[in-house]
Amino acid sequence: MVAGREYKIPFVGLKEGLHHFNYELDASFFRQFPDSLIQDCRLFADISFEKKSRLFILNFDFSGVVATSCDRCGEDFDLPIHGTHTLYVKLTEPEGDEEEDIDVVWLDEHAAEVDLNPWLYEYAHLTMPYSKIHPDLPDGSPGCDPSVLARLGYKKEESEATDPRWDKLKNLNK
């Protein structure tokens, strides 16, 4: 994993209650993971860390932009992303099938810190949309390269013809 203490929360000295941590993730963070799909980005992770006696609740709120290529036209662009994720950390050994829960991390009772590196990496990737396409332009047309769209035979979906009775009703308020 990633060396360093920048993305670790030492919880031993923290009082019970809510604490906030802010991290900025860029290309240098993701370069440390060889299989990362994110190469260039500027992401902000706001983490609320609620400490209870033997349970921590971490709420991750990601926002920022990721440099990626469009799935439709292949052109590079900055994709704005935003997402939230919750992680539960328990200070005890798992019992039975409880260790199968993917949103629960079990730490040894004698641990002194929570390493956020794997969770920042994973949640940043989960925040990425499945389909990465240029956002539409303000006039409603696609933001993709028009020459590539023409070559692909892309046509904007025509709006369905409306019933003329509804058109007359729309004009009543004018």
C-alpha positions in Angstrom: 0.0 0.0 0.0 0.9 3.6 0.1 3.6 4.7 2.6 3.3 7.9 4.6 1.0 9.2 7.3 -0.8 11.9 5.3 -3.9 9.7 4.8 -4.1 8.1 8.3 -6.3 9.2 11.2 -4.7 8.7 14.6 -7.9 8.2 16.7 -6.3 7.4 20.1 -6.1 11.0 21.2 -9.5 12.1 19.7 -12.5 12.6 22.0 -15.7 10.9 21.3 -17.9 12.9 18.9 -17.7 14.3 15.4 -14.4 15.3 13.8 -13.7 16.6 10.2 -10.8 15.9 8.0 -10.1 17.3 4.5 -7.8 15.7 1.9 -6.9 16.7 -1.6 -6.1 13.9 -4.0 -4.2 14.4 -7.2 -2.2 12.4 -9.7 0.6 11.7 -7.2 -1.8 9.8 -4.9 -3.2 7.6 -7.7 0.2 6.9 -9.2 1.1 4.8 -6.1 -1.6 2.3 -7.1 -0.5 0.4 -10.3 -4.0 -0.5 -11.5 -5.6 2.9 -11.0 -8.1 4.0 -13.7 -7.6 7.6 -12.5 -4.4 9.1 -13.8 -4.9 12.9 -13.5 -7.4 14.6 -11.2 -8.1 17.2 -8.6 -10.4 15.6 -6.0 -11.4 16.8 -2.6 -12.4 14.3 0.1 -14.3 15.7 3.1 -14.5 13.1 5.8 -16.6 13.3 8.9 -15.3 11.0 11.5 -17.7 10.1 14.3 -16.0 8.4 17.2 -17.9 6.2 19.5 -16.4 3.9 22.2 -15.8 0.9 19.9 -17.2 2.1 16.6 -16.2 4.8 14.1 -18.4 6.0 11.4 -16.6 7.7 8.4 -18.7 9.6 5.9 -16.7 10.3 2.7 -17.8 13.2 0.5 -15.9 13.4 -2.8 -16.0 16.3 -5.3 -13.8 17.5 -8.0 -12.7 16.7 -11.6 -11.1 13.7 -13.2 -9.3 13.9 -16.6 -10.7 11.1 -18.7 -11.6 10.3 -22.3 -15.1 10.4 -23.6 -16.7 6.9 -24.1 -18.6 8.3 -27.1 -16.0 10.3 -29.1 -12.7 9.4 -27.5 -11.7 13.0 -26.8 -10.1 13.9 -23.5 -12.1 16.1 -21.1 -12.4 17.0 -17.4 -15.3 15.1 -15.9 -16.9 16.7 -12.8 -17.7 14.0 -10.1 -19.4 14.0 -6.7 -20.3 11.2 -4.4 -20.7 10.1 -0.9 -19.8 6.8 0.8 -20.0 5.5 4.4 -17.5 3.2 6.2 -17.9 1.6 9.6 -14.8 0.7 11.6 -15.1 -1.6 14.6 -12.5 -2.1 17.3 -12.8 -5.8 17.8 -12.3 -9.1 16.1 -15.0 -10.2 13.6 -17.4 -12.9 14.7 -18.7 -15.4 12.2 -20.0 -14.0 8.9 -19.7 -10.4 10.0 -16.3 -10.2 8.3 -18.0 -10.5 4.9 -19.6 -7.0 5.2 -17.7 -4.8 2.7 -18.6 -1.5 4.4 -17.3 -2.6 7.8 -13.6 -2.7 8.7 -12.4 -4.6 11.7 -9.4 -3.2 13.6 -7.4 -4.8 16.4 -8.3 -3.3 19.8 -4.8 -2.1 20.2 -4.7 -0.2 16.8 -3.9 3.5 17.0 -4.9 4.8 13.6 -7.2 4.2 10.6 -5.4 4.0 7.2 -7.6 5.8 4.7 -5.4 5.0 1.6 -7.3 2.0 0.4 -10.7 3.6 1.0 -9.9 6.9 -0.6 -8.7 5.0 -3.7 -11.7 2.7 -3.8 -14.3 5.3 -3.1 -12.8 7.7 -5.6 -13.1 5.0 -8.3 -16.7 4.1 -7.2 -17.6 7.8 -7.5 -16.7 7.7 -11.2 -19.8 7.3 -13.4 -20.1 4.0 -15.4 -20.4 5.9 -18.7 -18.1 8.9 -19.1 -19.5 11.2 -21.8 -19.0 14.9 -22.4 -21.7 17.0 -20.7 -24.2 18.6 -23.1 -23.7 22.1 -24.2 -26.0 24.9 -22.9 -28.1 24.7 -26.1 -28.7 21.0 -25.5 -26.5 19.6 -28.2 -23.9 17.0 -27.3 -20.5 18.2 -26.1 -18.7 15.6 -28.2 -16.6 16.4 -31.3 -19.2 16.9 -34.1 -17.0 15.3 -36.8 -16.7 12.1 -34.7 -20.5 12.1 -34.0 -21.2 12.5 -37.8 -18.8 9.6 -38.5 -20.6 7.4 -36.0 -24.0 8.3 -37.4 -25.1 9.9 -34.1 -28.4 11.8 -34.4 -30.0 13.7 -31.6 -33.2 12.1 -30.4 -36.2 13.8 -31.8 -38.8 14.8 -29.3 -42.0 12.8 -29.5 -44.8 14.5 -31.3 -47.3 15.8 -28.8 -51.0 15.5 -29.0 -52.5 18.7 -30.5 -55.1 18.9 -27.7 -52.3 19.3 -25.1 -50.7 22.1 -27.3 -54.0 24.0 -27.2 -54.2 23.6 -23.4 -50.6 24.9 -23.0 -51.6 28.1 -24.8 -54.5 28.8 -22.3 -52.1 30.2 -19.7 -50.6 32.7 -22.1 
